[in-house]
Amino acid sequence: MRFDIVTLFPELFAPFLVSGVTRRAYESGLVEIKLWNPRDFADGNYRRVDDRPFGGGPGMVMMAEPLALCLEKIQADRVAGNAPKVPTVLFSPVGKTLDHAGVEEWAASAGAVLICGRYEGLDQRFIQAYVDLQVSLGDFVLSGGEIAAMALLDAVARLQPGVLNDEGSHQLDSFNPALDGLLDCPHYTRPENWRGQPVPQTLMSGNHAHIERWRREQRLALTQSQRPELVQMARQRGHLSESDEAFLADLVENPDKDA
């Protein structure tokens, strides 16, 4: 798996690639990262990559030619390295919001070319000519695509075999199909009593069946409270049992009841 990242600030990625548990994916080569600066493909002494927008308005726009030359170099480098053909992705507010299902697809892919925009955006002609897919992190705007690229890379890297200490830990993440797409339950650790707040007794019982049911109900309650649409999706897919539905019905009737 190889990701080529087009960014005006490649130095932002240096600490990201050598820190945390996901560094194992990059150090081992499970996820190969190559950084490309479009400024290296710009003309003039100042290596200019942006200009004012036609029609006026605030800000600057990234120019098409340096980006195109950079992308063409990436494509040639991938061919020379026998790397498979991959889509060119732009992080943009107009793109589809990245979710767990999307991350799983990327985690099983051959990678992508990730374009990190800056300023007011990219010349639309470059987007129309070269971009295959646009992706968004949500309904807000960042100063550049680098943070979005890191978010995608981190989410993909942690799903690679051998990256996490516990191979199955990501299967209990929020939104995972193993949890029927629900939010994960609360977690507790030592001490058993922290500032007058004890750990729920069920977790201390040693009864695994009761613990699993408690965790299921906590997931249902939390998801119903914070993301009810996820509960509805689980229901539509037939993932809720009779006991799940009974618990949710009781929750509606007694909203103040502890799960």
C-alpha positions as CSV (number, residue, x, y, z in Angstrom):
1,M,0.0,0.0,0.0
2,R,1.4,3.3,-1.1
3,F,0.2,6.8,-0.5
4,D,1.7,9.8,-2.4
5,I,1.0,13.0,-0.7
6,V,1.0,16.4,-2.5
7,T,1.6,19.1,0.0
8,L,3.2,22.5,0.3
9,F,4.2,21.6,3.8
10,P,5.8,18.1,3.8
11,E,7.5,19.0,7.1
12,L,4.2,18.7,8.9
13,F,4.2,14.9,8.3
14,A,7.7,14.2,9.8
15,P,6.6,13.8,13.5
16,F,3.3,12.1,12.5
17,L,5.2,9.3,10.7
18,V,7.5,8.5,13.6
19,S,5.2,8.9,16.6
20,G,2.5,6.7,18.2
21,V,1.5,3.1,17.6
22,T,0.7,3.7,13.9
23,R,4.4,4.4,13.2
24,R,4.8,0.6,13.0
25,A,2.8,0.7,9.8
26,Y,5.2,3.2,8.2
27,E,8.4,1.8,9.6
28,S,7.6,-1.8,8.5
29,G,6.5,-0.7,5.0
30,L,3.0,-1.9,5.4
31,V,2.0,1.6,4.5
32,E,4.5,3.4,2.3
33,I,4.4,7.2,2.3
34,K,6.0,9.5,-0.3
35,L,5.8,13.3,0.0
36,W,5.8,15.7,-2.9
37,N,5.9,19.4,-2.9
38,P,4.3,21.1,-5.9
39,R,6.6,24.1,-5.3
40,D,9.4,21.9,-6.7
41,F,7.6,22.0,-10.0
42,A,6.9,25.7,-10.2
43,D,8.7,28.3,-12.3
44,G,10.6,31.4,-11.3
45,N,12.9,32.3,-8.5
46,Y,10.1,32.3,-6.0
47,R,8.6,29.0,-7.1
48,R,5.2,30.5,-7.1
49,V,2.3,28.0,-6.8
50,D,-0.7,30.4,-6.2
51,D,-2.2,33.5,-7.8
52,R,-5.2,35.8,-7.3
53,P,-8.6,34.4,-8.5
54,F,-10.1,35.6,-11.7
55,G,-13.2,37.7,-11.0
56,G,-11.8,39.1,-7.8
57,G,-12.5,38.0,-4.3
58,P,-10.4,37.2,-1.2
59,G,-7.5,34.8,-0.9
60,M,-5.4,33.0,-3.4
61,V,-5.9,29.9,-5.6
62,M,-3.4,27.1,-6.2
63,M,-2.3,27.1,-9.8
64,A,-3.0,24.1,-12.1
65,E,0.4,23.7,-13.8
66,P,2.6,23.0,-10.8
67,L,0.1,20.6,-9.5
68,A,-0.2,18.8,-12.9
69,L,3.6,18.6,-13.3
70,C,3.8,17.2,-9.8
71,L,1.1,14.6,-10.3
72,E,2.6,13.5,-13.7
73,K,5.9,13.0,-11.9
74,I,4.2,10.9,-9.2
75,Q,2.5,8.8,-11.9
76,A,5.8,8.2,-13.7
77,D,7.4,7.2,-10.4
78,R,4.7,4.8,-9.5
79,V,5.0,3.1,-13.0
80,A,8.8,2.9,-12.5
81,G,8.3,1.3,-9.2
82,N,5.7,-1.2,-10.4
83,A,3.1,0.4,-8.1
84,P,-0.5,-0.2,-9.0
85,K,-2.7,2.5,-10.5
86,V,-4.6,4.4,-7.7
87,P,-7.1,7.2,-7.6
88,T,-6.2,10.8,-7.1
89,V,-8.0,12.2,-4.1
90,L,-8.6,15.8,-3.1
91,F,-9.7,16.7,0.4
92,S,-12.5,19.2,-0.1
93,P,-15.8,20.3,1.6
94,V,-17.7,19.1,-1.5
95,G,-16.5,15.5,-1.0
96,K,-18.3,12.6,0.6
97,T,-17.7,12.5,4.4
98,L,-15.2,9.9,5.4
99,D,-16.7,7.2,7.7
100,H,-15.7,3.8,9.0
101,A,-16.9,1.9,6.0
102,G,-14.8,4.2,3.8
103,V,-11.7,3.7,6.0
104,E,-12.1,-0.1,5.7
105,E,-12.2,0.2,1.9
106,W,-9.0,2.3,1.9
107,A,-7.3,-0.1,4.4
108,A,-7.8,-2.9,1.9
109,S,-6.7,-0.8,-1.1
110,A,-3.4,-0.2,-2.9
111,G,-3.4,3.4,-1.7
112,A,-3.9,6.7,-3.4
113,V,-2.5,10.1,-4.4
114,L,-3.7,12.6,-1.8
115,I,-3.9,16.2,-2.8
116,C,-3.7,18.6,0.2
117,G,-5.1,21.9,-0.9
118,R,-4.4,25.3,0.6
119,Y,-5.6,28.9,0.3
120,E,-9.0,29.3,-1.3
121,G,-8.6,26.0,-3.1
122,L,-7.3,24.6,-6.4
123,D,-7.9,25.8,-9.9
124,Q,-11.0,24.0,-11.0
125,R,-9.5,23.0,-14.3
126,F,-7.0,20.8,-12.5
127,I,-9.7,19.2,-10.4
128,Q,-11.7,18.4,-13.5
129,A,-8.7,17.0,-15.4
130,Y,-7.0,15.0,-12.7
131,V,-9.1,14.4,-9.5
132,D,-11.0,11.1,-9.3
133,L,-12.5,11.5,-5.9
134,Q,-13.1,14.2,-3.3
135,V,-13.3,13.4,0.4
136,S,-14.4,15.5,3.4
137,L,-13.9,15.0,7.2
138,G,-17.1,16.9,8.0
139,D,-19.0,20.2,7.6
140,F,-16.2,22.5,8.6
141,V,-13.1,24.1,6.8
142,L,-9.5,23.5,7.7
143,S,-6.6,25.7,6.6
144,G,-5.2,22.9,4.5
145,G,-5.7,19.3,3.5
146,E,-2.7,18.0,5.6
147,I,-4.7,17.3,8.7
148,A,-7.3,15.5,6.7
149,A,-4.6,13.4,5.0
150,M,-3.2,12.5,8.4
151,A,-6.6,11.5,9.7
152,L,-7.1,9.2,6.8
153,L,-3.6,7.7,7.0
154,D,-3.9,7.2,10.8
155,A,-7.3,5.4,10.4
156,V,-5.9,3.2,7.6
157,A,-2.6,2.4,9.3
158,R,-4.2,1.2,12.6
159,L,-6.2,-1.4,10.7
160,Q,-3.1,-3.0,9.2
161,P,-2.1,-6.4,10.7
162,G,0.5,-6.1,13.5
163,V,0.1,-2.4,14.0
164,L,-2.0,-2.5,17.2
165,N,-0.8,-4.4,20.2
166,D,-4.1,-6.3,20.4
167,E,-5.0,-7.6,16.9
168,G,-8.7,-7.5,17.7
169,S,-8.9,-4.2,19.5
170,H,-10.0,-2.2,16.4
171,Q,-13.0,-4.5,16.0
172,L,-14.5,-3.0,19.1
173,D,-14.2,0.6,17.9
174,S,-17.2,2.8,17.5
175,F,-19.0,2.3,14.1
176,N,-17.4,-1.1,13.6
177,P,-19.7,-3.8,12.1
178,A,-18.7,-6.0,15.0
179,L,-20.6,-3.6,17.2
180,D,-23.4,-3.4,14.6
181,G,-22.3,0.2,13.8
182,L,-23.1,1.5,17.3
183,L,-20.9,3.7,19.5
184,D,-18.6,1.9,21.9
185,C,-19.4,1.6,25.6
186,P,-17.6,3.5,28.4
187,H,-14.4,2.0,29.8
188,Y,-12.9,1.9,33.3
189,T,-9.5,1.1,34.8
190,R,-7.8,1.3,38.2
191,P,-8.4,2.5,40.9
192,E,-11.8,0.8,41.6
193,N,-13.0,4.0,43.3
194,W,-11.8,7.3,42.0
195,R,-12.7,10.5,43.9
196,G,-15.9,8.8,45.2
197,Q,-16.9,7.4,41.9
198,P,-16.8,3.5,41.8
199,V,-16.5,1.3,38.8
200,P,-19.9,-0.2,37.8
201,Q,-20.4,-3.4,39.9
202,T,-21.3,-5.5,36.8
203,L,-17.7,-5.0,35.5
204,M,-16.3,-6.3,38.8
205,S,-18.6,-9.4,39.0
206,G,-16.6,-11.7,36.8
207,N,-19.8,-12.9,35.1
208,H,-18.8,-12.5,31.4
209,A,-22.3,-12.9,30.1
210,H,-23.6,-10.1,32.4
211,I,-20.6,-7.9,31.5
212,E,-21.3,-8.3,27.8
213,R,-25.0,-7.6,28.2
214,W,-24.1,-4.5,30.2
215,R,-21.7,-3.3,27.5
216,R,-24.4,-3.9,24.8
217,E,-26.9,-1.9,26.8
218,Q,-24.4,0.9,27.4
219,R,-23.7,1.0,23.6
220,L,-27.4,1.1,22.8
221,A,-28.1,3.8,25.4
222,L,-25.1,6.0,24.4
223,T,-25.9,5.7,20.7
224,Q,-29.6,6.3,21.2
225,S,-28.7,9.5,23.2
226,Q,-26.0,10.9,20.9
227,R,-26.4,9.3,17.5
228,P,-30.0,7.9,17.2
229,E,-29.6,7.6,13.5
230,L,-27.1,4.8,14.0
231,V,-29.6,2.9,16.1
232,Q,-32.1,3.2,13.3
233,M,-29.6,2.0,10.8
234,A,-28.8,-1.1,12.9
235,R,-32.5,-1.7,13.2
236,Q,-33.1,-1.5,9.5
237,R,-30.2,-4.0,8.9
238,G,-31.8,-6.5,11.4
239,H,-29.0,-6.2,13.9
240,L,-31.1,-5.5,17.0
241,S,-32.4,-8.4,19.0
242,E,-35.7,-8.6,20.9
243,S,-33.8,-7.9,24.1
244,D,-32.2,-4.9,22.5
245,E,-35.5,-3.6,21.4
246,A,-37.0,-4.2,24.9
247,F,-34.1,-2.3,26.4
248,L,-34.6,0.7,24.0
249,A,-38.3,0.7,24.6
250,D,-37.8,0.8,28.4
251,L,-35.2,3.6,27.9
252,V,-37.8,5.7,26.0
253,E,-40.3,5.2,28.8
254,N,-37.8,5.8,31.6
255,P,-35.2,8.2,30.1
256,D,-33.7,8.9,33.6
257,K,-33.1,5.2,34.3
258,D,-29.4,4.1,34.5
259,A,-28.5,1.7,31.7
